[in-house]
């Protein structure tokens, strides 16, 4: 499977949708979005190179940065996103794909993504 198509890789899909944050939040989101995209693309590259621990570390940092931005905009929403991101990180560490999928689904829904597709490719 090629991971160059955002439709096939959930992390590329997330990176692709980050532009919506710039529209919603405005100009101050631009550097954060660029940082998040770089982290997600780096995580994908490391995963493809077989460096799963490195990939997970970059994913965790990206999620922490995203939740920090959410907390700056809306402290209540930020607290919820921190909790979801922590659960996502724990799920990745323990290999609990079901819990990781659930966390990603919540994040997608909170970001306004109406799709309810299964991301079983990861």
Backbone as CSV, one residue per row, in Angstrom:
resi,resn,N_x,N_y,N_z,CA_x,CA_y,CA_z,C_x,C_y,C_z
1,UNK,0.836,-1.170,0.000,0.000,0.000,0.000,0.883,1.234,0.000
2,UNK,0.541,2.213,-0.807,1.264,3.475,-0.846,0.710,4.402,0.223
3,UNK,1.610,5.020,0.991,1.178,5.948,2.022,1.268,7.389,1.545
4,UNK,1.404,7.603,0.244,1.489,8.945,-0.300,0.115,9.564,-0.522
5,UNK,-0.940,8.783,-0.428,-2.294,9.238,-0.665,-2.980,9.467,0.682
6,UNK,-3.412,10.709,0.978,-4.046,10.973,2.259,-5.248,10.079,2.551
7,UNK,-5.923,9.602,1.519,-7.077,8.742,1.735,-6.673,7.380,2.290
8,UNK,-5.406,6.989,2.095,-4.961,5.671,2.529,-4.229,5.674,3.860
9,UNK,-3.774,6.808,4.299,-3.021,6.877,5.545,-3.680,7.883,6.477
10,UNK,-4.098,7.441,7.661,-4.808,8.350,8.562,-3.971,9.550,9.001
11,UNK,-2.648,9.400,9.101,-1.815,10.512,9.529,-1.633,11.527,8.411
12,UNK,-1.537,11.056,7.161,-1.490,11.993,6.035,-2.824,12.715,5.908
13,UNK,-3.904,11.987,6.157,-5.233,12.592,6.086,-5.347,13.695,7.135
14,UNK,-4.869,13.419,8.343,-4.891,14.427,9.396,-4.026,15.621,8.996
15,UNK,-2.831,15.366,8.490,-1.940,16.449,8.059,-2.602,17.295,6.975
16,UNK,-3.314,16.630,6.069,-3.986,17.321,4.982,-5.105,18.225,5.512
17,UNK,-5.790,17.796,6.544,-6.923,18.549,7.085,-6.506,19.667,8.039
18,UNK,-5.243,19.715,8.405,-4.788,20.742,9.342,-4.972,22.159,8.804
19,UNK,-5.036,22.296,7.496,-5.245,23.619,6.910,-6.539,24.263,7.373
20,UNK,-7.498,23.441,7.767,-8.759,23.973,8.259,-8.562,24.748,9.561
21,UNK,-7.549,24.350,10.336,-7.253,25.091,11.568,-6.827,26.519,11.257
22,UNK,-6.062,26.678,10.191,-5.631,28.023,9.807,-6.834,28.887,9.473
23,UNK,-7.825,28.301,8.844,-9.032,29.050,8.478,-9.816,29.414,9.730
24,UNK,-9.979,28.458,10.637,-10.781,28.672,11.840,-10.063,29.588,12.833
25,UNK,-8.812,29.288,13.104,-8.064,30.007,14.130,-7.460,31.294,13.589
26,UNK,-7.059,31.254,12.348,-6.456,32.440,11.757,-4.954,32.319,11.628
27,UNK,-4.345,33.452,11.395,-2.914,33.527,11.098,-2.037,32.933,12.198
28,UNK,-2.447,33.055,13.456,-1.596,32.554,14.539,-1.485,31.034,14.540
29,UNK,-2.359,30.346,13.811,-2.280,28.888,13.730,-1.262,28.422,12.697
30,UNK,-0.886,29.299,11.791,-0.009,28.901,10.669,1.280,28.210,11.124
31,UNK,2.062,28.767,12.065,3.297,28.077,12.454,3.033,26.743,13.160
32,UNK,1.955,26.677,13.922,1.617,25.419,14.609,1.221,24.360,13.588
33,UNK,0.431,24.747,12.603,0.011,23.810,11.554,1.231,23.307,10.789
34,UNK,2.153,24.189,10.471,3.375,23.774,9.759,4.170,22.783,10.612
35,UNK,4.274,23.063,11.899,4.993,22.178,12.814,4.305,20.810,12.908
36,UNK,2.980,20.825,13.000,2.236,19.568,13.086,2.386,18.740,11.811
37,UNK,2.296,19.396,10.670,2.469,18.683,9.393,3.847,18.036,9.321
38,UNK,4.863,18.795,9.710,6.225,18.265,9.672,6.350,17.045,10.591
39,UNK,5.777,17.127,11.775,5.838,16.000,12.709,5.110,14.780,12.162
40,UNK,3.929,14.992,11.587,3.159,13.870,11.045,3.879,13.219,9.865
41,UNK,4.433,14.036,8.984,5.174,13.474,7.847,6.432,12.746,8.328
42,UNK,7.089,13.305,9.339,8.252,12.631,9.925,7.875,11.307,10.557
43,UNK,6.724,11.274,11.238,6.250,10.030,11.860,5.972,8.969,10.807
44,UNK,5.386,9.380,9.709,5.098,8.438,8.619,6.401,7.905,8.038
45,UNK,7.366,8.798,7.810,8.655,8.376,7.247,9.354,7.392,8.186
46,UNK,9.331,7.687,9.462,9.968,6.773,10.423,9.250,5.430,10.468
47,UNK,7.927,5.465,10.413,7.170,4.207,10.410,7.534,3.380,9.179
48,UNK,7.613,4.034,8.026,7.954,3.320,6.797,9.376,2.776,6.839
49,UNK,10.263,3.459,7.587,11.652,3.007,7.711,11.803,1.936,8.793
50,UNK,10.699,1.596,9.442,10.738,0.563,10.473,11.061,1.079,11.864
51,UNK,11.102,2.390,12.039,11.400,2.988,13.340,10.091,3.332,14.047
52,UNK,9.415,2.317,14.573,8.133,2.535,15.228,8.267,3.395,16.486
53,UNK,9.272,3.169,17.355,9.395,4.040,18.528,9.592,5.515,18.145
54,UNK,10.405,5.773,17.128,10.613,7.149,16.670,9.345,7.743,16.096
55,UNK,8.601,6.929,15.363,7.335,7.368,14.792,6.352,7.734,15.896
56,UNK,6.250,6.889,16.904,5.321,7.136,18.006,5.716,8.387,18.794
57,UNK,7.011,8.613,18.950,7.471,9.805,19.672,7.064,11.078,18.925
58,UNK,7.220,11.075,17.605,6.814,12.242,16.820,5.306,12.439,16.859
59,UNK,4.558,11.347,16.804,3.102,11.444,16.893,2.681,12.029,18.236
60,UNK,3.301,11.557,19.285,2.964,12.061,20.620,3.245,13.562,20.712
61,UNK,4.396,13.998,20.214,4.725,15.421,20.245,3.723,16.246,19.440
62,UNK,3.328,15.716,18.294,2.349,16.429,17.462,1.022,16.560,18.197
63,UNK,0.588,15.492,18.846,-0.682,15.532,19.569,-0.596,16.494,20.752
64,UNK,0.537,16.517,21.437,0.715,17.439,22.568,0.667,18.887,22.093
65,UNK,1.288,19.144,20.957,1.293,20.507,20.407,-0.106,20.925,19.991
66,UNK,-0.843,20.010,19.370,-2.208,20.291,18.947,-3.098,20.573,20.152
67,UNK,-2.964,19.771,21.198,-3.797,19.990,22.377,-3.404,21.282,23.093
68,UNK,-2.124,21.635,23.073,-1.698,22.896,23.685,-2.351,24.071,22.970
69,UNK,-2.398,24.007,21.640,-3.045,25.076,20.889,-4.530,25.114,21.209
70,UNK,-5.158,23.941,21.307,-6.576,23.885,21.656,-6.836,24.494,23.019
71,UNK,-5.933,24.249,23.966,-6.075,24.807,25.299,-5.951,26.317,25.327
72,UNK,-5.128,26.856,24.421,-4.980,28.310,24.336,-6.257,28.952,23.813
73,UNK,-6.940,28.266,22.923,-8.137,28.818,22.308,-9.370,28.632,23.182
74,UNK,-9.478,27.473,23.806,-10.640,27.141,24.625,-10.176,26.185,25.714
75,UNK,-9.966,26.685,26.926,-9.415,25.842,27.992,-10.215,24.554,28.248
76,UNK,-11.519,24.637,28.172,-12.341,23.441,28.399,-12.130,22.411,27.283
77,UNK,-12.150,22.885,26.059,-11.914,22.002,24.904,-10.488,21.458,24.946
78,UNK,-9.559,22.304,25.350,-8.167,21.876,25.458,-8.000,20.759,26.464
79,UNK,-8.706,20.829,27.581,-8.628,19.781,28.603,-9.157,18.457,28.053
80,UNK,-10.255,18.527,27.308,-10.803,17.311,26.705,-9.820,16.727,25.699
81,UNK,-9.236,17.594,24.855,-8.299,17.112,23.850,-7.032,16.544,24.491
82,UNK,-6.575,17.128,25.600,-5.419,16.576,26.313,-5.719,15.164,26.798
83,UNK,-6.916,14.974,27.339,-7.310,13.658,27.825,-7.346,12.649,26.672
84,UNK,-7.918,13.046,25.542,-7.996,12.162,24.377,-6.592,11.864,23.856
85,UNK,-5.732,12.889,23.793,-4.362,12.689,23.306,-3.574,11.772,24.237
86,UNK,-3.781,11.922,25.544,-3.108,11.030,26.494,-3.557,9.587,26.292
87,UNK,-4.843,9.409,26.086,-5.366,8.057,25.841,-4.799,7.502,24.540
88,UNK,-4.693,8.348,23.530,-4.114,7.940,22.255,-2.668,7.479,22.458
89,UNK,-1.891,8.256,23.202,-0.497,7.892,23.470,-0.380,6.589,24.230
90,UNK,-1.223,6.406,25.235,-1.216,5.155,25.994,-1.573,3.973,25.091
91,UNK,-2.566,4.175,24.241,-2.989,3.104,23.341,-1.868,2.729,22.382
92,UNK,-1.146,3.712,21.879,-0.031,3.426,20.976,1.066,2.660,21.699
93,UNK,1.358,3.074,22.936,2.404,2.399,23.710,2.075,0.941,23.989
94,UNK,0.815,0.671,24.265,0.409,-0.696,24.620,-0.028,-1.515,23.417
95,UNK,-0.095,-0.886,22.244,-0.516,-1.615,21.044,-2.012,-1.835,20.965
96,UNK,-2.787,-1.052,21.702,-4.243,-1.180,21.711,-4.826,-0.404,20.537
97,UNK,-4.905,-1.062,19.392,-5.364,-0.389,18.176,-6.809,0.087,18.291
98,UNK,-7.648,-0.656,18.996,-9.043,-0.251,19.164,-9.153,1.075,19.901
99,UNK,-8.401,1.216,20.991,-8.429,2.463,21.758,-7.815,3.602,20.949
100,UNK,-6.767,3.321,20.183,-6.154,4.353,19.348,-7.144,4.825,18.286
101,UNK,-7.843,3.884,17.663,-8.856,4.249,16.654,-9.951,5.110,17.273
102,UNK,-10.392,4.739,18.478,-11.436,5.503,19.149,-10.966,6.924,19.416
103,UNK,-9.734,7.075,19.892,-9.193,8.416,20.160,-9.099,9.230,18.875
104,UNK,-8.630,8.611,17.796,-8.529,9.324,16.521,-9.925,9.716,16.029
105,UNK,-10.885,8.826,16.211,-12.262,9.119,15.790,-12.799,10.340,16.541
106,UNK,-12.542,10.396,17.845,-12.979,11.544,18.641,-12.300,12.817,18.149
107,UNK,-10.987,12.741,17.890,-10.259,13.910,17.412,-10.802,14.384,16.066
108,UNK,-11.082,13.425,15.185,-11.630,13.794,13.869,-12.991,14.451,14.029
109,UNK,-13.839,13.876,14.863,-15.170,14.444,15.054,-15.088,15.843,15.653
110,UNK,-14.182,16.036,16.621,-14.018,17.350,17.240,-13.495,18.369,16.240
111,UNK,-12.739,17.895,15.238,-12.207,18.824,14.241,-13.217,19.106,13.138
112,UNK,-14.410,18.474,13.227,-15.448,18.731,12.241,-15.504,17.739,11.108
113,UNK,-14.723,16.665,11.171,-14.728,15.642,10.130,-15.931,14.733,10.354
114,UNK,-16.906,14.747,9.451,-18.111,13.948,9.644,-17.942,12.468,9.299
115,UNK,-16.817,12.095,8.704,-16.655,10.701,8.267,-16.544,9.783,9.462
116,UNK,-16.966,8.574,9.291,-16.930,7.575,10.351,-16.273,6.326,9.815
117,UNK,-15.235,6.513,9.003,-14.593,5.383,8.352,-13.667,4.627,9.296
118,UNK,-13.423,3.392,8.979,-12.546,2.550,9.772,-11.117,2.737,9.266
119,UNK,-10.189,3.021,10.183,-8.785,3.198,9.814,-7.999,1.955,10.178
120,UNK,-8.407,0.816,9.673,-7.764,-0.433,10.033,-6.393,-0.611,9.398
121,UNK,-5.971,0.323,8.534,-4.669,0.189,7.895,-3.521,0.439,8.859
122,UNK,-3.802,0.929,10.052,-2.731,1.168,11.018,-3.100,0.538,12.309
